[in-house]
């Protein structure tokens, strides 16, 4: 095999009740749709110039040397409802490379598939490829996309669709739900082994469950504030989609807002708004409370543990508010808060809500002659802007702060849908163009000016789907 992947597998050393060794299910006619060569180089992968071999390996037809494939066990609260055993029902972890997981997603049935077919179709695969790489370019912690392979097979969802496999790269696939699965079984030995492993891999300076909880809380609070800064809505923040590493994981029914509204929902399965844009801060606190509950089993004094963990959880909303306030002020060019700044930023968001202003374009246009064009009531915006301009006088490079904080380009939902529809017909040019544009999201170039445009009424995406 020309392809060389320097595997260094460690998850298989954990108790075997945490996973099941299994191989991906071969596909009919693997065809490489996309491959991330720069990421491959970062991972030390070599010999990646044979397109057919890449398709075989990352389509699941050929196991690369050094891989030790497995499917991971986890549990979850899904939309608040407890499910004691889930697991990788359509994914196989090939192994680890330089401390990062290589996982095939959509690679066929596993022992955890339940009633699923274990497959994915090309739409969600390419959506995750584009959006996860866009998030990386935005500087937001995220899993990455290494390869997308068409399977030459069809799968059945609402209709018959072309199949595909995604290769996802993650710091790990350890989730809140991984801890929950063992805690629910009162498996203290297994939970201790998982805790020790997670600390060694992600938090080497942590030695006790309380310190671990606080470290995970800090990363998750930072992550959600960064999501909100770019108008991102995860769409399905179940505890199995909450990575201990603090990375964005599982780009199912995710979306970026066009017109700003705090209760925006796209996910077709989120019928109550549980995971709406502004609700994400509350939900991440709830998820961390579930992690805390699982960790109690590791503490010698459960009553004291509950008391200490509760303090950590109750401190999280203030941390989230502080991070979001700082982020929002940077979006309007303010580094150091003064009295009245929170009202200034809040009044802008309220005006954007009332007038349906585009989230990304409004912030990107601040300080230019086109900012008022985002508003129906231009006079109302200009009144706000006069107060704002007076406030930022004397600030240290406020326009530079805004340019570094406010992206010009995001993966807009209608452009992703157009890309998917083209890809289904065999046209990968829109995919390639999106990838090129979104690799530099803060660059305002005329070449990609059309990708800044919000959707026309007939282009609006009103719901996004997870693809399972």
TORLOZA-12881 format. One record per residue (C-alpha): residue in three letters; z, y, x. Coordinates in steps of 0.02 Angstrom, whole numbers, plus 50000, padded with zeros to 5 digits. Each point is the difference from the previous one (the first is absolute). Layout:
# TORLOZA-12881
{resn:ALA zz:Z yy:Y xx:X}
...
# end
This chain:
# TORLOZA-12881
{resn:UNK zz:50000 yy:50000 xx:50000}
{resn:UNK zz:49948 yy:50168 xx:50072}
{resn:UNK zz:50126 yy:50096 xx:49895}
{resn:UNK zz:50166 yy:50012 xx:50091}
{resn:UNK zz:50157 yy:50056 xx:49907}
{resn:UNK zz:50162 yy:50004 xx:50102}
{resn:UNK zz:50116 yy:49924 xx:49870}
{resn:UNK zz:50187 yy:50001 xx:50032}
{resn:UNK zz:50072 yy:49925 xx:49842}
{resn:UNK zz:50185 yy:50025 xx:49962}
{resn:UNK zz:50019 yy:49990 xx:49810}
{resn:UNK zz:49977 yy:49811 xx:50009}
{resn:UNK zz:50166 yy:49991 xx:50096}
{resn:UNK zz:50094 yy:50052 xx:49845}
{resn:UNK zz:50071 yy:49867 xx:49881}
{resn:UNK zz:49854 yy:49909 xx:49922}
{resn:UNK zz:50061 yy:50038 xx:49824}
{resn:UNK zz:49934 yy:50176 xx:50029}
{resn:UNK zz:49818 yy:49942 xx:50008}
{resn:UNK zz:49879 yy:49857 xx:49978}
{resn:UNK zz:49872 yy:49955 xx:50130}
{resn:UNK zz:49830 yy:50004 xx:49917}
{resn:UNK zz:49820 yy:50040 xx:50046}
{resn:UNK zz:49880 yy:50121 xx:49917}
{resn:UNK zz:49876 yy:49917 xx:49883}
{resn:UNK zz:49822 yy:50006 xx:50073}
{resn:UNK zz:49870 yy:50100 xx:49907}
{resn:UNK zz:49819 yy:49963 xx:49960}
{resn:UNK zz:49905 yy:50129 xx:50102}
{resn:UNK zz:50108 yy:50123 xx:50099}
{resn:UNK zz:49913 yy:50163 xx:50041}
{resn:UNK zz:50080 yy:50141 xx:50098}
{resn:UNK zz:50005 yy:50161 xx:49900}
{resn:UNK zz:50105 yy:50106 xx:50119}
{resn:UNK zz:50096 yy:49979 xx:50162}
{resn:UNK zz:50120 yy:50123 xx:50081}
{resn:UNK zz:49953 yy:49987 xx:50183}
{resn:UNK zz:50119 yy:50140 xx:50060}
{resn:UNK zz:50147 yy:49912 xx:49917}
{resn:UNK zz:49945 yy:49835 xx:50076}
{resn:UNK zz:50004 yy:50080 xx:50172}
{resn:UNK zz:50175 yy:50067 xx:49967}
{resn:UNK zz:50054 yy:49823 xx:49958}
{resn:UNK zz:49925 yy:49930 xx:50159}
{resn:UNK zz:49868 yy:49901 xx:49906}
{resn:UNK zz:49845 yy:49962 xx:50103}
{resn:UNK zz:49835 yy:49914 xx:49972}
{resn:UNK zz:49977 yy:50087 xx:49833}
{resn:UNK zz:49813 yy:50029 xx:50012}
{resn:UNK zz:49943 yy:49841 xx:49912}
{resn:UNK zz:49982 yy:50053 xx:49818}
{resn:UNK zz:49981 yy:49823 xx:49935}
{resn:UNK zz:50155 yy:49939 xx:50090}
{resn:UNK zz:50099 yy:50149 xx:49936}
{resn:UNK zz:49945 yy:49956 xx:49823}
{resn:UNK zz:50054 yy:49818 xx:50021}
{resn:UNK zz:50170 yy:50043 xx:50074}
{resn:UNK zz:50045 yy:50144 xx:49885}
{resn:UNK zz:49926 yy:49915 xx:49849}
{resn:UNK zz:50118 yy:49854 xx:50029}
{resn:UNK zz:49872 yy:49869 xx:50049}
{resn:UNK zz:50056 yy:49983 xx:50181}
{resn:UNK zz:50177 yy:50010 xx:50067}
{resn:UNK zz:50005 yy:50101 xx:50162}
{resn:UNK zz:50083 yy:49928 xx:50154}
{resn:UNK zz:50186 yy:50034 xx:50004}
{resn:UNK zz:50020 yy:50034 xx:49814}
{resn:UNK zz:50139 yy:49915 xx:49902}
{resn:UNK zz:49954 yy:50033 xx:49818}
{resn:UNK zz:50133 yy:50013 xx:49866}
{resn:UNK zz:50039 yy:50076 xx:49831}
{resn:UNK zz:50163 yy:50096 xx:49984}
{resn:UNK zz:50133 yy:49980 xx:49867}
{resn:UNK zz:50074 yy:50151 xx:49911}
{resn:UNK zz:50071 yy:50051 xx:49831}
{resn:UNK zz:49991 yy:50165 xx:49909}
{resn:UNK zz:50049 yy:50118 xx:49865}
{resn:UNK zz:49832 yy:50035 xx:49917}
{resn:UNK zz:50006 yy:50153 xx:49888}
{resn:UNK zz:50188 yy:49974 xx:49998}
{resn:UNK zz:49992 yy:49818 xx:49947}
{resn:UNK zz:50069 yy:49866 xx:50116}
{resn:UNK zz:49885 yy:49863 xx:50063}
{resn:UNK zz:50099 yy:49881 xx:50113}
{resn:UNK zz:49852 yy:49923 xx:50092}
{resn:UNK zz:49834 yy:50076 xx:50042}
{resn:UNK zz:49916 yy:49990 xx:50169}
{resn:UNK zz:49828 yy:50017 xx:50077}
{resn:UNK zz:49898 yy:49932 xx:49856}
{resn:UNK zz:49834 yy:50058 xx:50070}
{resn:UNK zz:50038 yy:50041 xx:50181}
{resn:UNK zz:50024 yy:49905 xx:50162}
{resn:UNK zz:50083 yy:50070 xx:50155}
{resn:UNK zz:49896 yy:49944 xx:50149}
{resn:UNK zz:50132 yy:50056 xx:50123}
{resn:UNK zz:50059 yy:50150 xx:50099}
{resn:UNK zz:49911 yy:50102 xx:50132}
{resn:UNK zz:50095 yy:50127 xx:50104}
{resn:UNK zz:50140 yy:49999 xx:49873}
{resn:UNK zz:49884 yy:50025 xx:49851}
{resn:UNK zz:49952 yy:49877 xx:49864}
{resn:UNK zz:49821 yy:49944 xx:49968}
{resn:UNK zz:49988 yy:49945 xx:49820}
{resn:UNK zz:49851 yy:49940 xx:49899}
{resn:UNK zz:50011 yy:50067 xx:49822}
{resn:UNK zz:49896 yy:49913 xx:49866}
{resn:UNK zz:49990 yy:49842 xx:50104}
{resn:UNK zz:50028 yy:49873 xx:49861}
{resn:UNK zz:50142 yy:49909 xx:49915}
{resn:UNK zz:50166 yy:49966 xx:50086}
{resn:UNK zz:50158 yy:49911 xx:49943}
{resn:UNK zz:50056 yy:50168 xx:49927}
{resn:UNK zz:49844 yy:50035 xx:49898}
{resn:UNK zz:50075 yy:49948 xx:49833}
{resn:UNK zz:49854 yy:50020 xx:49878}
{resn:UNK zz:49895 yy:50113 xx:50110}
{resn:UNK zz:49836 yy:49957 xx:50085}
{resn:UNK zz:50055 yy:50070 xx:50168}
{resn:UNK zz:49845 yy:50106 xx:50016}
{resn:UNK zz:49953 yy:50184 xx:50004}
{resn:UNK zz:49841 yy:50088 xx:49951}
{resn:UNK zz:49905 yy:50123 xx:50105}
{resn:UNK zz:50060 yy:50156 xx:49907}
{resn:UNK zz:50186 yy:49992 xx:50043}
{resn:UNK zz:49960 yy:49936 xx:50175}
{resn:UNK zz:49893 yy:50151 xx:50041}
{resn:UNK zz:50120 yy:50118 xx:49910}
{resn:UNK zz:50143 yy:49940 xx:50109}
{resn:UNK zz:49892 yy:50011 xx:50155}
{resn:UNK zz:49953 yy:50181 xx:49965}
{resn:UNK zz:50168 yy:50061 xx:49936}
{resn:UNK zz:50110 yy:49917 xx:50131}
{resn:UNK zz:49892 yy:50067 xx:50141}
{resn:UNK zz:50000 yy:50172 xx:49918}
{resn:UNK zz:50190 yy:49994 xx:49993}
{resn:UNK zz:50004 yy:49956 xx:50185}
{resn:UNK zz:49890 yy:50150 xx:50038}
{resn:UNK zz:50118 yy:50109 xx:49897}
{resn:UNK zz:50141 yy:49945 xx:50114}
{resn:UNK zz:50094 yy:49905 xx:49864}
{resn:UNK zz:50076 yy:49831 xx:50045}
{resn:UNK zz:49890 yy:49864 xx:49928}
{resn:UNK zz:49928 yy:49829 xx:50018}
{resn:UNK zz:49825 yy:50000 xx:50075}
{resn:UNK zz:49836 yy:49915 xx:49959}
{resn:UNK zz:49916 yy:49895 xx:50134}
{resn:UNK zz:49860 yy:49910 xx:49908}
{resn:UNK zz:49918 yy:49979 xx:49830}
{resn:UNK zz:49897 yy:49844 xx:49968}
{resn:UNK zz:49895 yy:49958 xx:49848}
{resn:UNK zz:50024 yy:49818 xx:49949}
{resn:UNK zz:49832 yy:49962 xx:49920}
{resn:UNK zz:50100 yy:49941 xx:49848}
{resn:UNK zz:50040 yy:50078 xx:49833}
{resn:UNK zz:50171 yy:50014 xx:49920}
{resn:UNK zz:50048 yy:50028 xx:49820}
{resn:UNK zz:50099 yy:50152 xx:49947}
{resn:UNK zz:49949 yy:50098 xx:49844}
{resn:UNK zz:49825 yy:49957 xx:50057}
{resn:UNK zz:49921 yy:49897 xx:50138}
{resn:UNK zz:50017 yy:50093 xx:50165}
{resn:UNK zz:49951 yy:49973 xx:50183}
{resn:UNK zz:50141 yy:49932 xx:50107}
{resn:UNK zz:50065 yy:50069 xx:50165}
{resn:UNK zz:50141 yy:49979 xx:50126}
{resn:UNK zz:50095 yy:50141 xx:50086}
{resn:UNK zz:50086 yy:49984 xx:50168}
{resn:UNK zz:50156 yy:50107 xx:49993}
{resn:UNK zz:50100 yy:50055 xx:50152}
{resn:UNK zz:50183 yy:50042 xx:49973}
{resn:UNK zz:50154 yy:50031 xx:50106}
{resn:UNK zz:50063 yy:49853 xx:49898}
{resn:UNK zz:49993 yy:49935 xx:49823}
{resn:UNK zz:50189 yy:49993 xx:49980}
{resn:UNK zz:50041 yy:50078 xx:49833}
{resn:UNK zz:50154 yy:50047 xx:49901}
{resn:UNK zz:49951 yy:49849 xx:49896}
{resn:UNK zz:50011 yy:49887 xx:50153}
{resn:UNK zz:50185 yy:50040 xx:50013}
{resn:UNK zz:50021 yy:49984 xx:49813}
{resn:UNK zz:49928 yy:49824 xx:49998}
{resn:UNK zz:50134 yy:49934 xx:50117}
{resn:UNK zz:50142 yy:50100 xx:49927}
{resn:UNK zz:49960 yy:49935 xx:49825}
{resn:UNK zz:50020 yy:49823 xx:50067}
{resn:UNK zz:50163 yy:50045 xx:50086}
{resn:UNK zz:49917 yy:49944 xx:50161}
{resn:UNK zz:50112 yy:50092 xx:50121}
{resn:UNK zz:49937 yy:49909 xx:50155}
{resn:UNK zz:49819 yy:50035 xx:49957}
{resn:UNK zz:50040 yy:50181 xx:49957}
{resn:UNK zz:50091 yy:50023 xx:50165}
{resn:UNK zz:49851 yy:49930 xx:50096}
{resn:UNK zz:49882 yy:50117 xx:49908}
{resn:UNK zz:50114 yy:50148 xx:50029}
{resn:UNK zz:50014 yy:49964 xx:50187}
{resn:UNK zz:49811 yy:49981 xx:50012}
{resn:UNK zz:49963 yy:50160 xx:49902}
{resn:UNK zz:50120 yy:50098 xx:50110}
{resn:UNK zz:49925 yy:49932 xx:50160}
{resn:UNK zz:49823 yy:50036 xx:49940}
{resn:UNK zz:50021 yy:50169 xx:49914}
{resn:UNK zz:50172 yy:50073 xx:50035}
{resn:UNK zz:50059 yy:49941 xx:50172}
{resn:UNK zz:50139 yy:50131 xx:50006}
{resn:UNK zz:50079 yy:49933 xx:49840}
{resn:UNK zz:50133 yy:49865 xx:50004}
{resn:UNK zz:50079 yy:49994 xx:49826}
{resn:UNK zz:49939 yy:49998 xx:49819}
{resn:UNK zz:50060 yy:50176 xx:49960}
{resn:UNK zz:49907 yy:50072 xx:50150}
{resn:UNK zz:49847 yy:49899 xx:49949}
{resn:UNK zz:50007 yy:50066 xx:49822}
{resn:UNK zz:50015 yy:50180 xx:50060}
{resn:UNK zz:49854 yy:49977 xx:50121}
{resn:UNK zz:49887 yy:49928 xx:49865}
{resn:UNK zz:50053 yy:50139 xx:49880}
{resn:UNK zz:49952 yy:50132 xx:50128}
{resn:UNK zz:49827 yy:49926 xx:50026}
{resn:UNK zz:49967 yy:49976 xx:49815}
{resn:UNK zz:50056 yy:50177 xx:49958}
{resn:UNK zz:49884 yy:50069 xx:50133}
{resn:UNK zz:49857 yy:49891 xx:49938}
{resn:UNK zz:50013 yy:50052 xx:49817}
{resn:UNK zz:50012 yy:50185 xx:50045}
{resn:UNK zz:49841 yy:49979 xx:50102}
{resn:UNK zz:49914 yy:49912 xx:49854}
{resn:UNK zz:50044 yy:50144 xx:49887}
{resn:UNK zz:49939 yy:50129 xx:50126}
{resn:UNK zz:49821 yy:49935 xx:49979}
{resn:UNK zz:50008 yy:49961 xx:49814}
{resn:UNK zz:50005 yy:49812 xx:50024}
{resn:UNK zz:50060 yy:49884 xx:49862}
{resn:UNK zz:50036 yy:49822 xx:50055}
{resn:UNK zz:49989 yy:49934 xx:49823}
{resn:UNK zz:50104 yy:49842 xx:50016}
{resn:UNK zz:50162 yy:50030 xx:50097}
{resn:UNK zz:50076 yy:49831 xx:49963}
{resn:UNK zz:50126 yy:49937 xx:50128}
{resn:UNK zz:49872 yy:49877 xx:50069}
{resn:UNK zz:49888 yy:50149 xx:50039}
{resn:UNK zz:50137 yy:50089 xx:50097}
{resn:UNK zz:49987 yy:49958 xx:50185}
{resn:UNK zz:50157 yy:49999 xx:50108}
{resn:UNK zz:49898 yy:50081 xx:50139}
{resn:UNK zz:49974 yy:50159 xx:49899}
{resn:UNK zz:49812 yy:49980 xx:49989}
{resn:UNK zz:49892 yy:50024 xx:49846}
{resn:UNK zz:49951 yy:49825 xx:49945}
{resn:UNK zz:49897 yy:49925 xx:49858}
{resn:UNK zz:49867 yy:50123 xx:49946}
{resn:UNK zz:49972 yy:49929 xx:49827}
{resn:UNK zz:49985 yy:50126 xx:49858}
{resn:UNK zz:50034 yy:50146 xx:50119}
{resn:UNK zz:49919 yy:50170 xx:49980}
{resn:UNK zz:50001 yy:50179 xx:50062}
{resn:UNK zz:50023 yy:50137 xx:49872}
{resn:UNK zz:49861 yy:50122 xx:49962}
{resn:UNK zz:50076 yy:50125 xx:49877}
{resn:UNK zz:50186 yy:50019 xx:50033}
{resn:UNK zz:50126 yy:49936 xx:49875}
{resn:UNK zz:50167 yy:49926 xx:50052}
{resn:UNK zz:49991 yy:49856 xx:49875}
{resn:UNK zz:49825 yy:49945 xx:50048}
{resn:UNK zz:49971 yy:49812 xx:49982}
{resn:UNK zz:49843 yy:49902 xx:50039}
{resn:UNK zz:50058 yy:49819 xx:50009}
{resn:UNK zz:49937 yy:49902 xx:49850}
{resn:UNK zz:50158 yy:49894 xx:50000}
{resn:UNK zz:50122 yy:50147 xx:50006}
{resn:UNK zz:50008 yy:50034 xx:49814}
{resn:UNK zz:50167 yy:50093 xx:50003}
{resn:UNK zz:49974 yy:50112 xx:50152}
{resn:UNK zz:50132 yy:49908 xx:50101}
{resn:UNK zz:49900 yy:50030 xx:50159}
{resn:UNK zz:49927 yy:50171 xx:49958}
{resn:UNK zz:49974 yy:50125 xx:50141}
{resn:UNK zz:50166 yy:50092 xx:49982}
{resn:UNK zz:50095 yy:49842 xx:49954}
{resn:UNK zz:49969 yy:49922 xx:50171}
{resn:UNK zz:50152 yy:50085 xx:50076}
{resn:UNK zz:50114 yy:49925 xx:49868}
{resn:UNK zz:49921 yy:49828 xx:50014}
{resn:UNK zz:50020 yy:49989 xx:50188}
{resn:UNK zz:50186 yy:50032 xx:49977}
{resn:UNK zz:50004 yy:49860 xx:49871}
{resn:UNK zz:49909 yy:49884 xx:50121}
{resn:UNK zz:50122 yy:50039 xx:50139}
{resn:UNK zz:50143 yy:49958 xx:49881}
{resn:UNK zz:49922 yy:49828 xx:49979}
{resn:UNK zz:49994 yy:49979 xx:50188}
{resn:UNK zz:50182 yy:50051 xx:50011}
{resn:UNK zz:50046 yy:49872 xx:49868}
{resn:UNK zz:49914 yy:49864 xx:50102}
{resn:UNK zz:50090 yy:50051 xx:50159}
{resn:UNK zz:50173 yy:49986 xx:49923}
{resn:UNK zz:49994 yy:49813 xx:50032}
{resn:UNK zz:50004 yy:50035 xx:50187}
{resn:UNK zz:50162 yy:50101 xx:49993}
{resn:UNK zz:50171 yy:49918 xx:50023}
{resn:UNK zz:50080 yy:50118 xx:49874}
{resn:UNK zz:49886 yy:50015 xx:49849}
{resn:UNK zz:50105 yy:50136 xx:49915}
{resn:UNK zz:49997 yy:50109 xx:50155}
{resn:UNK zz:49813 yy:49965 xx:50020}
{resn:UNK zz:49964 yy:50057 xx:49823}
{resn:UNK zz:50098 yy:50160 xx:50031}
{resn:UNK zz:49910 yy:50039 xx:50164}
{resn:UNK zz:49828 yy:49952 xx:49936}
{resn:UNK zz:50025 yy:50103 xx:49843}
{resn:UNK zz:50037 yy:50155 xx:50103}
{resn:UNK zz:49840 yy:49972 xx:50099}
{resn:UNK zz:49896 yy:49980 xx:49842}
{resn:UNK zz:50079 yy:50151 xx:49915}
{resn:UNK zz:49959 yy:50108 xx:50152}
{resn:UNK zz:49815 yy:49956 xx:49990}
{resn:UNK zz:49945 yy:50118 xx:49860}
{resn:UNK zz:50063 yy:50150 xx:50099}
{resn:UNK zz:49907 yy:49937 xx:50154}
{resn:UNK zz:49841 yy:49980 xx:49899}
{resn:UNK zz:50018 yy:50174 xx:49926}
{resn:UNK zz:50028 yy:50075 xx:50172}
{resn:UNK zz:49848 yy:49913 xx:50074}
{resn:UNK zz:49890 yy:50046 xx:49853}
{resn:UNK zz:50058 yy:50182 xx:50003}
{resn:UNK zz:49961 yy:50011 xx:50186}
{resn:UNK zz:49830 yy:49920 xx:49974}
{resn:UNK zz:49956 yy:50112 xx:49853}
{resn:UNK zz:50048 yy:50156 xx:50096}
{resn:UNK zz:49890 yy:49947 xx:50146}
{resn:UNK zz:49858 yy:49982 xx:49876}
{resn:UNK zz:50017 yy:50187 xx:49965}
{resn:UNK zz:50023 yy:50045 xx:50184}
{resn:UNK zz:50189 yy:50014 xx:50011}
{resn:UNK zz:50095 yy:49910 xx:50138}
{resn:UNK zz:50176 yy:50061 xx:49969}
{resn:UNK zz:50065 yy:50020 xx:49824}
{resn:UNK zz:50078 yy:50159 xx:49935}
{resn:UNK zz:50084 yy:50040 xx:49836}
{resn:UNK zz:49871 yy:50005 xx:49862}
{resn:UNK zz:49873 yy:49888 xx:50087}
{resn:UNK zz:50031 yy:49853 xx:49884}
{resn:UNK zz:49964 yy:50110 xx:49850}
{resn:UNK zz:49841 yy:50062 xx:50084}
{resn:UNK zz:49932 yy:49825 xx:50030}
{resn:UNK zz:50058 yy:49936 xx:49830}
{resn:UNK zz:49912 yy:50143 xx:49910}
{resn:UNK zz:49837 yy:49955 xx:50087}
{resn:UNK zz:50015 yy:49818 xx:49945}
{resn:UNK zz:50039 yy:50054 xx:49822}
{resn:UNK zz:49848 yy:50114 xx:49997}
{resn:UNK zz:49893 yy:49857 xx:50067}
{resn:UNK zz:50068 yy:49886 xx:49863}
{resn:UNK zz:49969 yy:50126 xx:49862}
{resn:UNK zz:49823 yy:50038 xx:50057}
{resn:UNK zz:49945 yy:49828 xx:50061}
{resn:UNK zz:49969 yy:50060 xx:50178}
{resn:UNK zz:49937 yy:49873 xx:50125}
{resn:UNK zz:50144 yy:49945 xx:50112}
{resn:UNK zz:49906 yy:49977 xx:50163}
{resn:UNK zz:49878 yy:50145 xx:49982}
{resn:UNK zz:50134 yy:50125 xx:49949}
{resn:UNK zz:50106 yy:49972 xx:50154}
{resn:UNK zz:49850 yy:49988 xx:50115}
{resn:UNK zz:49936 yy:50167 xx:49934}
{resn:UNK zz:50163 yy:50098 xx:50019}
{resn:UNK zz:49970 yy:50150 xx:50110}
{resn:UNK zz:49814 yy:50003 xx:49965}
{resn:UNK zz:49897 yy:50102 xx:49877}
{resn:UNK zz:49967 yy:49845 xx:49894}
{resn:UNK zz:50180 yy:49954 xx:49955}
{resn:UNK zz:49997 yy:50094 xx:49835}
{resn:UNK zz:49845 yy:49902 xx:49949}
{resn:UNK zz:50112 yy:49849 xx:49970}
{resn:UNK zz:50083 yy:50088 xx:49853}
{resn:UNK zz:49939 yy:50048 xx:49828}
{resn:UNK zz:50119 yy:50148 xx:49999}
{resn:UNK zz:49951 yy:50079 xx:50165}
{resn:UNK zz:50113 yy:50151 xx:49971}
{resn:UNK zz:50153 yy:49887 xx:49983}
{resn:UNK zz:49961 yy:49918 xx:50166}
{resn:UNK zz:49969 yy:50166 xx:50085}
{resn:UNK zz:50169 yy:50062 xx:49939}
{resn:UNK zz:50082 yy:49847 xx:50079}
{resn:UNK zz:49895 yy:50019 xx:50158}
{resn:UNK zz:50059 yy:50179 xx:50029}
{resn:UNK zz:50180 yy:49941 xx:50004}
{resn:UNK zz:49952 yy:49853 xx:50110}
{resn:UNK zz:49903 yy:50106 xx:50126}
{resn:UNK zz:50148 yy:50117 xx:50017}
{resn:UNK zz:50113 yy:49850 xx:50030}
{resn:UNK zz:49897 yy:49923 xx:50140}
{resn:UNK zz:49984 yy:50163 xx:50097}
{resn:UNK zz:50090 yy:49970 xx:50163}
{resn:UNK zz:49994 yy:49811 xx:49984}
{resn:UNK zz:49944 yy:49908 xx:50156}
{resn:UNK zz:49815 yy:49960 xx:49973}
{resn:UNK zz:50011 yy:49963 xx:49813}
{resn:UNK zz:49815 yy:49966 xx:49982}
{resn:UNK zz:50004 yy:49877 xx:50143}
{resn:UNK zz:50147 yy:49912 xx:49917}
{resn:UNK zz:49900 yy:49986 xx:49838}
{resn:UNK zz:49843 yy:49938 xx:50088}
{resn:UNK zz:50103 yy:49863 xx:50083}
{resn:UNK zz:50087 yy:49952 xx:49838}
{resn:UNK zz:49867 yy:50015 xx:49865}
{resn:UNK zz:49853 yy:49881 xx:50011}
{resn:UNK zz:49828 yy:50058 xx:49948}
{resn:UNK zz:49941 yy:49825 xx:49956}
{resn:UNK zz:50085 yy:49859 xx:49907}
{resn:UNK zz:49926 yy:49837 xx:49934}
{resn:UNK zz:49965 yy:50065 xx:49825}
{resn:UNK zz:49999 yy:49870 xx:49863}
{resn:UNK zz:49825 yy:50035 xx:49937}
{resn:UNK zz:49927 yy:49989 xx:50175}
{resn:UNK zz:50085 yy:49833 xx:50028}
{resn:UNK zz:49931 yy:49935 xx:49836}
{resn:UNK zz:49826 yy:50059 xx:50046}
{resn:UNK zz:50018 yy:49916 xx:50169}
{resn:UNK zz:50052 yy:49836 xx:49918}
{resn:UNK zz:49856 yy:50003 xx:49877}
{resn:UNK zz:49879 yy:50027 xx:50144}
{resn:UNK zz:50079 yy:49860 xx:50102}
{resn:UNK zz:49983 yy:49877 xx:49856}
{resn:UNK zz:49811 yy:50029 xx:50009}
{resn:UNK zz:50001 yy:49975 xx:50189}
{resn:UNK zz:49998 yy:50185 xx:50048}
{resn:UNK zz:50139 yy:50032 xx:50127}
{resn:UNK zz:49942 yy:50176 xx:50046}
{resn:UNK zz:50126 yy:50089 xx:49886}
{resn:UNK zz:50139 yy:49894 xx:50076}
{resn:UNK zz:49948 yy:50047 xx:50176}
{resn:UNK zz:49988 yy:50184 xx:49954}
{resn:UNK zz:50173 yy:50000 xx:49921}
{resn:UNK zz:50073 yy:49915 xx:50152}
{resn:UNK zz:49922 yy:50130 xx:50115}
{resn:UNK zz:50056 yy:50148 xx:49896}
{resn:UNK zz:50177 yy:49939 xx:49971}
{resn:UNK zz:50029 yy:49964 xx:50184}
{resn:UNK zz:50022 yy:50189 xx:50023}
{resn:UNK zz:50083 yy:50057 xx:49837}
{resn:UNK zz:50055 yy:50170 xx:50065}
{resn:UNK zz:49826 yy:50052 xx:50062}
{resn:UNK zz:49907 yy:50118 xx:49883}
{resn:UNK zz:49818 yy:49960 xx:50035}
{resn:UNK zz:49850 yy:50039 xx:49893}
{resn:UNK zz:49934 yy:49823 xx:50029}
{resn:UNK zz:50129 yy:49930 xx:49879}
{resn:UNK zz:50023 yy:50149 xx:49885}
{resn:UNK zz:49943 yy:49897 xx:49850}
{resn:UNK zz:50145 yy:49880 xx:50026}
{resn:UNK zz:50122 yy:50142 xx:49967}
{resn:UNK zz:49938 yy:50025 xx:49823}
{resn:UNK zz:50114 yy:49941 xx:49860}
{resn:UNK zz:49920 yy:49883 xx:49875}
{resn:UNK zz:49891 yy:50062 xx:49859}
{resn:UNK zz:50058 yy:49948 xx:49828}
{resn:UNK zz:49884 yy:49850 xx:49998}
{resn:UNK zz:50060 yy:49948 xx:50174}
{resn:UNK zz:50186 yy:50001 xx:49965}
{resn:UNK zz:50094 yy:49841 xx:50039}
{resn:UNK zz:50133 yy:49980 xx:49867}
{resn:UNK zz:50072 yy:49833 xx:50055}
{resn:UNK zz:50008 yy:49897 xx:50159}
{resn:UNK zz:50023 yy:49812 xx:50010}
{resn:UNK zz:50088 yy:49882 xx:50120}
{resn:UNK zz:49860 yy:49872 xx:50007}
{resn:UNK zz:50106 yy:49844 xx:49976}
# end
